């Protein structure tokens, strides 16, 4: 967090009530409830840290719930616009971890192509993000997409290694 968004109530000097926070990358995240800075600064700084954590936790829960519907409702390359970079990246990584775990379960269940299928799914996701980043985008959104592409490429390489080395067990050291 770089700063707070204080309520001005028509005054040139802001009140002690904050309605959201700004990142150093100029992303804005509104709080679910306003936060009032009262008491000693060392006390309310700890309270604002909890407010920030609780807000991001609640947003992450929402992001995860909507990410579960990527294939049904909103594709990931569009979904990520709804969340700040930190949440979009974390949600993407949670979904990747679940996808790899599911592929391992399917391999153990007898599906010989589960990991290859998941690799193809990753490749399509990267292609969609590359197509998206070629558009005329806001610099914040462009940076978010580029960050996710970078992580996706690492994830692709990891799954590709699983496929090439025929790793089919989650207990294998490479996993």
CNS distance restraints for C-alpha pairs under 8 A (distance, minus, plus):
assign (resid   1 and name CA) (resid  21 and name CA) 6.49 0.50 0.50
assign (resid   1 and name CA) (resid  22 and name CA) 5.81 0.50 0.50
assign (resid   1 and name CA) (resid  23 and name CA) 4.59 0.50 0.50
assign (resid   1 and name CA) (resid  24 and name CA) 6.55 0.50 0.50
assign (resid   2 and name CA) (resid  21 and name CA) 7.47 0.50 0.50
assign (resid   2 and name CA) (resid  22 and name CA) 5.58 0.50 0.50
assign (resid   2 and name CA) (resid  23 and name CA) 4.88 0.50 0.50
assign (resid   2 and name CA) (resid  24 and name CA) 5.03 0.50 0.50
assign (resid   3 and name CA) (resid  21 and name CA) 5.73 0.50 0.50
assign (resid   3 and name CA) (resid  22 and name CA) 5.16 0.50 0.50
assign (resid   3 and name CA) (resid  23 and name CA) 6.90 0.50 0.50
assign (resid   4 and name CA) (resid  18 and name CA) 6.18 0.50 0.50
assign (resid   4 and name CA) (resid  19 and name CA) 7.60 0.50 0.50
assign (resid   4 and name CA) (resid  20 and name CA) 5.88 0.50 0.50
assign (resid   4 and name CA) (resid  21 and name CA) 4.35 0.50 0.50
assign (resid   4 and name CA) (resid  22 and name CA) 6.03 0.50 0.50
assign (resid   5 and name CA) (resid  18 and name CA) 5.36 0.50 0.50
assign (resid   5 and name CA) (resid  19 and name CA) 5.74 0.50 0.50
assign (resid   5 and name CA) (resid  20 and name CA) 5.07 0.50 0.50
assign (resid   5 and name CA) (resid  21 and name CA) 5.53 0.50 0.50
assign (resid   5 and name CA) (resid  22 and name CA) 7.10 0.50 0.50
assign (resid   6 and name CA) (resid  14 and name CA) 5.85 0.50 0.50
assign (resid   6 and name CA) (resid  15 and name CA) 6.38 0.50 0.50
assign (resid   6 and name CA) (resid  16 and name CA) 6.75 0.50 0.50
assign (resid   6 and name CA) (resid  17 and name CA) 5.59 0.50 0.50
assign (resid   6 and name CA) (resid  18 and name CA) 4.07 0.50 0.50
assign (resid   6 and name CA) (resid  19 and name CA) 6.04 0.50 0.50
assign (resid   6 and name CA) (resid  20 and name CA) 7.47 0.50 0.50
assign (resid   7 and name CA) (resid  14 and name CA) 5.78 0.50 0.50
assign (resid   7 and name CA) (resid  15 and name CA) 5.73 0.50 0.50
assign (resid   7 and name CA) (resid  16 and name CA) 7.57 0.50 0.50
assign (resid   7 and name CA) (resid  17 and name CA) 5.78 0.50 0.50
assign (resid   7 and name CA) (resid  18 and name CA) 5.86 0.50 0.50
assign (resid   7 and name CA) (resid  19 and name CA) 6.64 0.50 0.50
assign (resid   8 and name CA) (resid  12 and name CA) 6.77 0.50 0.50
assign (resid   8 and name CA) (resid  13 and name CA) 6.46 0.50 0.50
assign (resid   8 and name CA) (resid  14 and name CA) 4.23 0.50 0.50
assign (resid   8 and name CA) (resid  15 and name CA) 5.70 0.50 0.50
assign (resid   9 and name CA) (resid  14 and name CA) 7.41 0.50 0.50
assign (resid   9 and name CA) (resid  15 and name CA) 7.45 0.50 0.50
assign (resid  16 and name CA) (resid  36 and name CA) 5.58 0.50 0.50
assign (resid  16 and name CA) (resid  37 and name CA) 5.32 0.50 0.50
assign (resid  16 and name CA) (resid  38 and name CA) 7.49 0.50 0.50
assign (resid  17 and name CA) (resid  34 and name CA) 6.45 0.50 0.50
assign (resid  17 and name CA) (resid  35 and name CA) 5.51 0.50 0.50
assign (resid  17 and name CA) (resid  36 and name CA) 4.28 0.50 0.50
assign (resid  17 and name CA) (resid  37 and name CA) 6.34 0.50 0.50
assign (resid  18 and name CA) (resid  34 and name CA) 5.61 0.50 0.50
assign (resid  18 and name CA) (resid  35 and name CA) 5.06 0.50 0.50
assign (resid  18 and name CA) (resid  36 and name CA) 6.19 0.50 0.50
assign (resid  18 and name CA) (resid  37 and name CA) 7.78 0.50 0.50
assign (resid  19 and name CA) (resid  30 and name CA) 6.03 0.50 0.50
assign (resid  19 and name CA) (resid  31 and name CA) 5.62 0.50 0.50
assign (resid  19 and name CA) (resid  33 and name CA) 6.94 0.50 0.50
assign (resid  19 and name CA) (resid  34 and name CA) 4.68 0.50 0.50
assign (resid  19 and name CA) (resid  35 and name CA) 6.42 0.50 0.50
assign (resid  20 and name CA) (resid  28 and name CA) 7.12 0.50 0.50
assign (resid  20 and name CA) (resid  29 and name CA) 5.64 0.50 0.50
assign (resid  20 and name CA) (resid  30 and name CA) 3.92 0.50 0.50
assign (resid  20 and name CA) (resid  31 and name CA) 4.71 0.50 0.50
assign (resid  20 and name CA) (resid  34 and name CA) 7.46 0.50 0.50
assign (resid  21 and name CA) (resid  28 and name CA) 5.83 0.50 0.50
assign (resid  21 and name CA) (resid  29 and name CA) 5.38 0.50 0.50
assign (resid  21 and name CA) (resid  30 and name CA) 6.26 0.50 0.50
assign (resid  21 and name CA) (resid  31 and name CA) 7.37 0.50 0.50
assign (resid  21 and name CA) (resid  52 and name CA) 7.95 0.50 0.50
assign (resid  22 and name CA) (resid  26 and name CA) 5.78 0.50 0.50
assign (resid  22 and name CA) (resid  27 and name CA) 5.59 0.50 0.50
assign (resid  22 and name CA) (resid  28 and name CA) 4.65 0.50 0.50
assign (resid  22 and name CA) (resid  29 and name CA) 6.43 0.50 0.50
assign (resid  23 and name CA) (resid  27 and name CA) 5.23 0.50 0.50
assign (resid  23 and name CA) (resid  28 and name CA) 6.57 0.50 0.50
assign (resid  25 and name CA) (resid 140 and name CA) 7.19 0.50 0.50
assign (resid  26 and name CA) (resid 140 and name CA) 7.71 0.50 0.50
assign (resid  27 and name CA) (resid  84 and name CA) 6.54 0.50 0.50
assign (resid  27 and name CA) (resid 140 and name CA) 7.32 0.50 0.50
assign (resid  28 and name CA) (resid  84 and name CA) 7.59 0.50 0.50
assign (resid  29 and name CA) (resid  84 and name CA) 7.17 0.50 0.50
assign (resid  31 and name CA) (resid  35 and name CA) 7.85 0.50 0.50
assign (resid  31 and name CA) (resid  51 and name CA) 7.65 0.50 0.50
assign (resid  31 and name CA) (resid  52 and name CA) 7.63 0.50 0.50
assign (resid  31 and name CA) (resid  55 and name CA) 5.93 0.50 0.50
assign (resid  32 and name CA) (resid  55 and name CA) 6.50 0.50 0.50
assign (resid  35 and name CA) (resid  48 and name CA) 7.39 0.50 0.50
assign (resid  35 and name CA) (resid  51 and name CA) 7.55 0.50 0.50
assign (resid  37 and name CA) (resid  41 and name CA) 7.94 0.50 0.50
assign (resid  37 and name CA) (resid  44 and name CA) 5.76 0.50 0.50
assign (resid  38 and name CA) (resid  44 and name CA) 6.34 0.50 0.50
assign (resid  39 and name CA) (resid  43 and name CA) 6.73 0.50 0.50
assign (resid  39 and name CA) (resid  44 and name CA) 6.60 0.50 0.50
assign (resid  40 and name CA) (resid  44 and name CA) 6.48 0.50 0.50
assign (resid  41 and name CA) (resid  45 and name CA) 5.92 0.50 0.50
assign (resid  42 and name CA) (resid  46 and name CA) 6.62 0.50 0.50
assign (resid  43 and name CA) (resid  47 and name CA) 6.44 0.50 0.50
assign (resid  44 and name CA) (resid  48 and name CA) 5.94 0.50 0.50
assign (resid  45 and name CA) (resid  49 and name CA) 6.20 0.50 0.50
assign (resid  46 and name CA) (resid  50 and name CA) 6.44 0.50 0.50
assign (resid  47 and name CA) (resid  51 and name CA) 6.20 0.50 0.50
assign (resid  48 and name CA) (resid  52 and name CA) 6.07 0.50 0.50
assign (resid  49 and name CA) (resid  53 and name CA) 6.19 0.50 0.50
assign (resid  50 and name CA) (resid  54 and name CA) 5.92 0.50 0.50
assign (resid  51 and name CA) (resid  55 and name CA) 6.00 0.50 0.50
assign (resid  52 and name CA) (resid  56 and name CA) 6.17 0.50 0.50
assign (resid  53 and name CA) (resid  57 and name CA) 5.99 0.50 0.50
assign (resid  54 and name CA) (resid  58 and name CA) 6.12 0.50 0.50
assign (resid  55 and name CA) (resid  59 and name CA) 6.17 0.50 0.50
assign (resid  56 and name CA) (resid  60 and name CA) 5.95 0.50 0.50
assign (resid  56 and name CA) (resid  87 and name CA) 7.48 0.50 0.50
assign (resid  57 and name CA) (resid  61 and name CA) 6.28 0.50 0.50
assign (resid  58 and name CA) (resid  62 and name CA) 6.45 0.50 0.50
assign (resid  59 and name CA) (resid  63 and name CA) 6.04 0.50 0.50
assign (resid  59 and name CA) (resid  83 and name CA) 7.90 0.50 0.50
assign (resid  59 and name CA) (resid  87 and name CA) 7.48 0.50 0.50
assign (resid  60 and name CA) (resid  64 and name CA) 6.00 0.50 0.50
assign (resid  60 and name CA) (resid  87 and name CA) 5.92 0.50 0.50
assign (resid  60 and name CA) (resid  91 and name CA) 7.00 0.50 0.50
assign (resid  61 and name CA) (resid  65 and name CA) 6.24 0.50 0.50
assign (resid  62 and name CA) (resid  66 and name CA) 6.27 0.50 0.50
assign (resid  63 and name CA) (resid  67 and name CA) 5.88 0.50 0.50
assign (resid  63 and name CA) (resid  83 and name CA) 7.31 0.50 0.50
assign (resid  63 and name CA) (resid  87 and name CA) 7.33 0.50 0.50
assign (resid  63 and name CA) (resid  88 and name CA) 7.52 0.50 0.50
assign (resid  63 and name CA) (resid  91 and name CA) 6.49 0.50 0.50
assign (resid  64 and name CA) (resid  68 and name CA) 6.26 0.50 0.50
assign (resid  64 and name CA) (resid  91 and name CA) 5.87 0.50 0.50
assign (resid  64 and name CA) (resid  95 and name CA) 7.96 0.50 0.50
assign (resid  65 and name CA) (resid  69 and name CA) 7.32 0.50 0.50
assign (resid  66 and name CA) (resid  70 and name CA) 7.00 0.50 0.50
assign (resid  67 and name CA) (resid  76 and name CA) 7.24 0.50 0.50
assign (resid  67 and name CA) (resid  79 and name CA) 7.52 0.50 0.50
assign (resid  67 and name CA) (resid  91 and name CA) 7.18 0.50 0.50
assign (resid  67 and name CA) (resid  92 and name CA) 7.97 0.50 0.50
assign (resid  67 and name CA) (resid  95 and name CA) 7.43 0.50 0.50
assign (resid  68 and name CA) (resid  95 and name CA) 7.81 0.50 0.50
assign (resid  69 and name CA) (resid  73 and name CA) 5.66 0.50 0.50
assign (resid  69 and name CA) (resid  74 and name CA) 6.90 0.50 0.50
assign (resid  70 and name CA) (resid  74 and name CA) 5.22 0.50 0.50
assign (resid  70 and name CA) (resid  75 and name CA) 4.71 0.50 0.50
assign (resid  70 and name CA) (resid  76 and name CA) 5.71 0.50 0.50
assign (resid  70 and name CA) (resid  79 and name CA) 7.63 0.50 0.50
assign (resid  71 and name CA) (resid  75 and name CA) 6.11 0.50 0.50
assign (resid  74 and name CA) (resid  78 and name CA) 6.36 0.50 0.50
assign (resid  74 and name CA) (resid  79 and name CA) 5.76 0.50 0.50
assign (resid  75 and name CA) (resid  79 and name CA) 5.89 0.50 0.50
assign (resid  76 and name CA) (resid  80 and name CA) 5.99 0.50 0.50
assign (resid  76 and name CA) (resid 125 and name CA) 7.66 0.50 0.50
assign (resid  77 and name CA) (resid  81 and name CA) 7.79 0.50 0.50
assign (resid  77 and name CA) (resid 125 and name CA) 7.64 0.50 0.50
assign (resid  77 and name CA) (resid 128 and name CA) 6.43 0.50 0.50
assign (resid  77 and name CA) (resid 129 and name CA) 5.72 0.50 0.50
assign (resid  77 and name CA) (resid 132 and name CA) 7.13 0.50 0.50
assign (resid  78 and name CA) (resid  82 and name CA) 7.91 0.50 0.50
assign (resid  79 and name CA) (resid  83 and name CA) 7.70 0.50 0.50
assign (resid  80 and name CA) (resid  84 and name CA) 7.77 0.50 0.50
assign (resid  80 and name CA) (resid  85 and name CA) 7.87 0.50 0.50
assign (resid  80 and name CA) (resid  88 and name CA) 5.44 0.50 0.50
assign (resid  81 and name CA) (resid 141 and name CA) 7.08 0.50 0.50
assign (resid  83 and name CA) (resid  87 and name CA) 6.01 0.50 0.50
assign (resid  83 and name CA) (resid  88 and name CA) 5.63 0.50 0.50
assign (resid  84 and name CA) (resid  88 and name CA) 6.10 0.50 0.50
assign (resid  85 and name CA) (resid  89 and name CA) 5.94 0.50 0.50
assign (resid  85 and name CA) (resid 144 and name CA) 5.41 0.50 0.50
assign (resid  86 and name CA) (resid  90 and name CA) 6.13 0.50 0.50
assign (resid  87 and name CA) (resid  91 and name CA) 5.85 0.50 0.50
assign (resid  88 and name CA) (resid  92 and name CA) 6.06 0.50 0.50
assign (resid  89 and name CA) (resid  93 and name CA) 6.25 0.50 0.50
assign (resid  89 and name CA) (resid 147 and name CA) 7.82 0.50 0.50
assign (resid  89 and name CA) (resid 148 and name CA) 6.09 0.50 0.50
assign (resid  90 and name CA) (resid  94 and name CA) 6.17 0.50 0.50
assign (resid  91 and name CA) (resid  95 and name CA) 6.19 0.50 0.50
assign (resid  92 and name CA) (resid  96 and name CA) 6.19 0.50 0.50
assign (resid  92 and name CA) (resid 148 and name CA) 7.83 0.50 0.50
assign (resid  93 and name CA) (resid  97 and name CA) 6.16 0.50 0.50
assign (resid  94 and name CA) (resid  98 and name CA) 6.25 0.50 0.50
assign (resid  95 and name CA) (resid  99 and name CA) 6.04 0.50 0.50
assign (resid  96 and name CA) (resid 100 and name CA) 6.15 0.50 0.50
assign (resid  96 and name CA) (resid 155 and name CA) 7.67 0.50 0.50
assign (resid  97 and name CA) (resid 101 and name CA) 6.14 0.50 0.50
assign (resid  98 and name CA) (resid 102 and name CA) 6.04 0.50 0.50
assign (resid  99 and name CA) (resid 103 and name CA) 6.17 0.50 0.50
assign (resid  99 and name CA) (resid 118 and name CA) 7.19 0.50 0.50
assign (resid 100 and name CA) (resid 104 and name CA) 6.25 0.50 0.50
assign (resid 100 and name CA) (resid 115 and name CA) 7.47 0.50 0.50
assign (resid 100 and name CA) (resid 118 and name CA) 7.33 0.50 0.50
assign (resid 100 and name CA) (resid 159 and name CA) 7.72 0.50 0.50
assign (resid 101 and name CA) (resid 105 and name CA) 6.28 0.50 0.50
assign (resid 101 and name CA) (resid 170 and name CA) 7.54 0.50 0.50
assign (resid 102 and name CA) (resid 106 and name CA) 6.18 0.50 0.50
assign (resid 103 and name CA) (resid 107 and name CA) 6.14 0.50 0.50
assign (resid 103 and name CA) (resid 114 and name CA) 5.11 0.50 0.50
assign (resid 103 and name CA) (resid 115 and name CA) 5.31 0.50 0.50
assign (resid 103 and name CA) (resid 118 and name CA) 6.75 0.50 0.50
assign (resid 104 and name CA) (resid 108 and name CA) 6.21 0.50 0.50
assign (resid 104 and name CA) (resid 114 and name CA) 7.42 0.50 0.50
assign (resid 104 and name CA) (resid 115 and name CA) 7.11 0.50 0.50
assign (resid 104 and name CA) (resid 168 and name CA) 5.99 0.50 0.50
assign (resid 104 and name CA) (resid 169 and name CA) 6.40 0.50 0.50
assign (resid 104 and name CA) (resid 170 and name CA) 6.52 0.50 0.50
assign (resid 105 and name CA) (resid 109 and name CA) 6.15 0.50 0.50
assign (resid 106 and name CA) (resid 110 and name CA) 6.38 0.50 0.50
assign (resid 106 and name CA) (resid 111 and name CA) 5.41 0.50 0.50
assign (resid 106 and name CA) (resid 114 and name CA) 5.98 0.50 0.50
assign (resid 107 and name CA) (resid 111 and name CA) 4.81 0.50 0.50
assign (resid 107 and name CA) (resid 112 and name CA) 5.80 0.50 0.50
assign (resid 107 and name CA) (resid 113 and name CA) 7.45 0.50 0.50
assign (resid 107 and name CA) (resid 114 and name CA) 5.89 0.50 0.50
assign (resid 107 and name CA) (resid 115 and name CA) 7.38 0.50 0.50
assign (resid 107 and name CA) (resid 168 and name CA) 6.14 0.50 0.50
assign (resid 108 and name CA) (resid 168 and name CA) 7.03 0.50 0.50
assign (resid 108 and name CA) (resid 169 and name CA) 7.45 0.50 0.50
assign (resid 113 and name CA) (resid 117 and name CA) 5.92 0.50 0.50
assign (resid 114 and name CA) (resid 118 and name CA) 6.22 0.50 0.50
assign (resid 115 and name CA) (resid 119 and name CA) 6.12 0.50 0.50
assign (resid 115 and name CA) (resid 159 and name CA) 7.17 0.50 0.50
assign (resid 115 and name CA) (resid 162 and name CA) 7.49 0.50 0.50
assign (resid 115 and name CA) (resid 163 and name CA) 6.26 0.50 0.50
assign (resid 116 and name CA) (resid 120 and name CA) 6.30 0.50 0.50
assign (resid 116 and name CA) (resid 160 and name CA) 7.91 0.50 0.50
assign (resid 116 and name CA) (resid 163 and name CA) 6.28 0.50 0.50
assign (resid 117 and name CA) (resid 121 and name CA) 6.33 0.50 0.50
assign (resid 118 and name CA) (resid 122 and name CA) 6.28 0.50 0.50
assign (resid 118 and name CA) (resid 159 and name CA) 7.96 0.50 0.50
assign (resid 119 and name CA) (resid 123 and name CA) 6.24 0.50 0.50
assign (resid 119 and name CA) (resid 156 and name CA) 6.56 0.50 0.50
assign (resid 119 and name CA) (resid 159 and name CA) 6.11 0.50 0.50
assign (resid 119 and name CA) (resid 160 and name CA) 6.59 0.50 0.50
assign (resid 120 and name CA) (resid 124 and name CA) 6.26 0.50 0.50
assign (resid 121 and name CA) (resid 125 and name CA) 6.36 0.50 0.50
assign (resid 122 and name CA) (resid 126 and name CA) 6.26 0.50 0.50
assign (resid 122 and name CA) (resid 152 and name CA) 7.43 0.50 0.50
assign (resid 122 and name CA) (resid 156 and name CA) 6.31 0.50 0.50
assign (resid 123 and name CA) (resid 127 and name CA) 6.19 0.50 0.50
assign (resid 123 and name CA) (resid 156 and name CA) 7.18 0.50 0.50
assign (resid 124 and name CA) (resid 128 and name CA) 6.19 0.50 0.50
assign (resid 125 and name CA) (resid 129 and name CA) 6.31 0.50 0.50
assign (resid 126 and name CA) (resid 130 and name CA) 6.13 0.50 0.50
assign (resid 126 and name CA) (resid 149 and name CA) 6.29 0.50 0.50
assign (resid 126 and name CA) (resid 152 and name CA) 6.64 0.50 0.50
assign (resid 126 and name CA) (resid 153 and name CA) 7.53 0.50 0.50
assign (resid 127 and name CA) (resid 131 and name CA) 6.10 0.50 0.50
assign (resid 128 and name CA) (resid 132 and name CA) 6.15 0.50 0.50
assign (resid 129 and name CA) (resid 133 and name CA) 6.12 0.50 0.50
assign (resid 129 and name CA) (resid 145 and name CA) 6.60 0.50 0.50
assign (resid 129 and name CA) (resid 149 and name CA) 6.73 0.50 0.50
assign (resid 130 and name CA) (resid 134 and name CA) 6.42 0.50 0.50
assign (resid 130 and name CA) (resid 149 and name CA) 7.55 0.50 0.50
assign (resid 131 and name CA) (resid 135 and name CA) 7.15 0.50 0.50
assign (resid 133 and name CA) (resid 137 and name CA) 7.16 0.50 0.50
assign (resid 133 and name CA) (resid 142 and name CA) 6.04 0.50 0.50
assign (resid 133 and name CA) (resid 145 and name CA) 6.63 0.50 0.50
assign (resid 133 and name CA) (resid 146 and name CA) 7.34 0.50 0.50
assign (resid 137 and name CA) (resid 141 and name CA) 6.41 0.50 0.50
assign (resid 137 and name CA) (resid 142 and name CA) 5.83 0.50 0.50
assign (resid 138 and name CA) (resid 142 and name CA) 6.14 0.50 0.50
assign (resid 139 and name CA) (resid 143 and name CA) 6.07 0.50 0.50
assign (resid 140 and name CA) (resid 144 and name CA) 6.24 0.50 0.50
assign (resid 141 and name CA) (resid 145 and name CA) 6.20 0.50 0.50
assign (resid 142 and name CA) (resid 146 and name CA) 6.15 0.50 0.50
assign (resid 143 and name CA) (resid 147 and name CA) 6.14 0.50 0.50
assign (resid 144 and name CA) (resid 148 and name CA) 6.30 0.50 0.50
assign (resid 145 and name CA) (resid 149 and name CA) 6.07 0.50 0.50
assign (resid 146 and name CA) (resid 150 and name CA) 6.22 0.50 0.50
assign (resid 147 and name CA) (resid 151 and name CA) 6.47 0.50 0.50
assign (resid 148 and name CA) (resid 152 and name CA) 5.94 0.50 0.50
assign (resid 149 and name CA) (resid 153 and name CA) 6.08 0.50 0.50
assign (resid 150 and name CA) (resid 154 and name CA) 6.63 0.50 0.50
assign (resid 151 and name CA) (resid 155 and name CA) 6.24 0.50 0.50
assign (resid 152 and name CA) (resid 156 and name CA) 5.93 0.50 0.50
assign (resid 153 and name CA) (resid 157 and name CA) 6.16 0.50 0.50
assign (resid 154 and name CA) (resid 158 and name CA) 6.28 0.50 0.50
assign (resid 155 and name CA) (resid 159 and name CA) 6.28 0.50 0.50
assign (resid 156 and name CA) (resid 160 and name CA) 5.92 0.50 0.50
assign (resid 157 and name CA) (resid 161 and name CA) 6.09 0.50 0.50
assign (resid 158 and name CA) (resid 162 and name CA) 6.43 0.50 0.50
assign (resid 159 and name CA) (resid 163 and name CA) 6.30 0.50 0.50
assign (resid 160 and name CA) (resid 164 and name CA) 6.11 0.50 0.50
assign (resid 161 and name CA) (resid 165 and name CA) 5.89 0.50 0.50
assign (resid 162 and name CA) (resid 166 and name CA) 5.68 0.50 0.50
assign (resid 162 and name CA) (resid 167 and name CA) 4.88 0.50 0.50
assign (resid 162 and name CA) (resid 168 and name CA) 7.48 0.50 0.50
assign (resid 163 and name CA) (resid 167 and name CA) 6.52 0.50 0.50
assign (resid 167 and name CA) (resid 172 and name CA) 7.12 0.50 0.50
assign (resid 168 and name CA) (resid 172 and name CA) 7.92 0.50 0.50
assign (resid 170 and name CA) (resid 175 and name CA) 6.12 0.50 0.50
assign (resid 171 and name CA) (resid 175 and name CA) 7.03 0.50 0.50
